[in-house]
Amino acid sequence: MDIALIILALIIVYGLVLWGLVLLIRKLGVPSKWAILVAFLTFAVGTGVWVIQISHLDSSVLVNYPAIFLGDFIYHWSIQLLGDPHSFWAHETIPWLLRTPQVYLIASIMIWGLLGLVVQLIFNYRRKRASGSRSHGISGARVKEESL
């Protein structure tokens, strides 16, 4: 139960930070059809670099939980598939980018970039549908006016 509350709190904090970034990026003049994706990628790079800097702390998980989770998964499977899992220095048998803590930046960009792309596409689609319904007279008020 406690972990669920912590994850819920993290989701709320991530959401508020991302919302603030979207507003800031819009004020900087980025078009709305790109602002959400740019905000998510900015968040991904920022928290990914931050996690690299504090990866030795237990609290680094709080900064970017999804990236830590995916990064550890990628790291483990990199050793299993690309490296030598039986080596005493298994960490040294995989490419540098797939080692911890570097892998957290890659994982952060993957997760938040993909999520940002999905949210941006949904936003653009809904916005296009809403503007299309107004311009073609599909709304109820306009149809009634035209039929009279």
N, C-alpha and C positions, 0 to 999 in steps of 0.2 A: 504494500500500500504506500509506503513512504517513497519508494522509487518512482511510482506512478505520479505522485505529486511533484517530485523533483523534475521529472521529464515534462510534465505539464507546465511547470513554472519556466523551464528552459524554452519551451515552445513559445510561450507568451513573450518572454524577453527577446528571443530571436525575431518574432513577428514585429514587435515594437521597433526594434533596431532597423529591421528591413523597411518598415513603413517610413521611418524617419529618413533613411537613405533614399528611398524613392522620392520623397518630397524634396530633399536637398538636390538630388540629381535633376529633377524637373526645374527647380529654380536656377540651376546652372545652364539651362537651355537645351537639355537633351529631349528630343521628341518623346511623347508619351508612348509611341509604339516601340520604343527601345528602353525606356527608363527603368522598368521593372527588371529586365534582364541585366542591365548595367549595374543596378543596385545589388542584385544577388551576386554577381561576379565580384563586385567590390567587397561585399561582405565575405565572400569565399576567400579571396586573396588576403584580406585583412586578418580574418580569424585564423586562416591557415598559417600565415607568417607568425602570428601571435602564439599559436600552439607550438610551432617549432621552437620559439624562444623559451617557452615555459614547459616544454615536454617532460622535464625531469620532475615536475611537481604533480602531485596527485590531483590537484584542482584543475589541471589543464583540460580535463574531460569536460568541465563546465563551459569552457570557452566555445567549443565546437564539438558537441557530443557525436553527431552523425559522422563527422570526418574522422574522429578518433576511432570509432567503431569500424568504419569501412577501411581506414588505414591499417589497423591491426589485422583485419581480415586479408587485405592485399599482401601485407608483409608476411603473414604466416604462409599463405599459398604461394608466394614468390619463392620462399625457401623450399617448399615442398616440390614445386614444379620446375623452377629455374636453377636453384642452388643445390647444395649438398646437405640434406637434413641430418646426416650422420656425422658431419664434421664438427669438431669442437668449436670452430669459428664459423658456424653456419651463416651468421650475419654478414660475413665478408664474402660469401659465395654468390651473392645476388647483386644486381646492378645498384649503384649508389642511389639513384632516384627512388628505388623501391625499399630502401632501408628506412628505419625510423630515425629521426623524426621527419625526414624529407617527404615521405609518403603521405603524411598528413596534409600537406599543401595540395598534392595531386588529388587526394580523396576529397578535400574540401571543394576544390574547383569542380570536380565531377558531380558531387552531390548537389551543391548549391547552384551550380550552373545549369544542371538538368532541371532542377525544381524551378529555377527562375525562367527557363525557357518554356516550361509547361504553363506556368502562371501567366507569362507574357502572351503566349499564344491564345490562352483562354480569354484574357483581357481584350486582346485585339479582335478576336472572333465576336465576342459579345458586343464590343463597341461598334464593330462593323454592322452587325445585325441591328443594333439599336438605331444607328444612323441611317441604315437602309430602309427600315420601316418608316421612319419619318419622311425621308425624301421620296418614297414611292406612294405615300398616302395610305399606308396599311393601318395606321392607328385608327382607333374607333371614332374619334372626333372628326377626323378628316374625311373618312368614308361617309359619315352622316351628312357632312356639309356638301360633299359632291353629289350625293344621291338626291338632295333637295333641289 
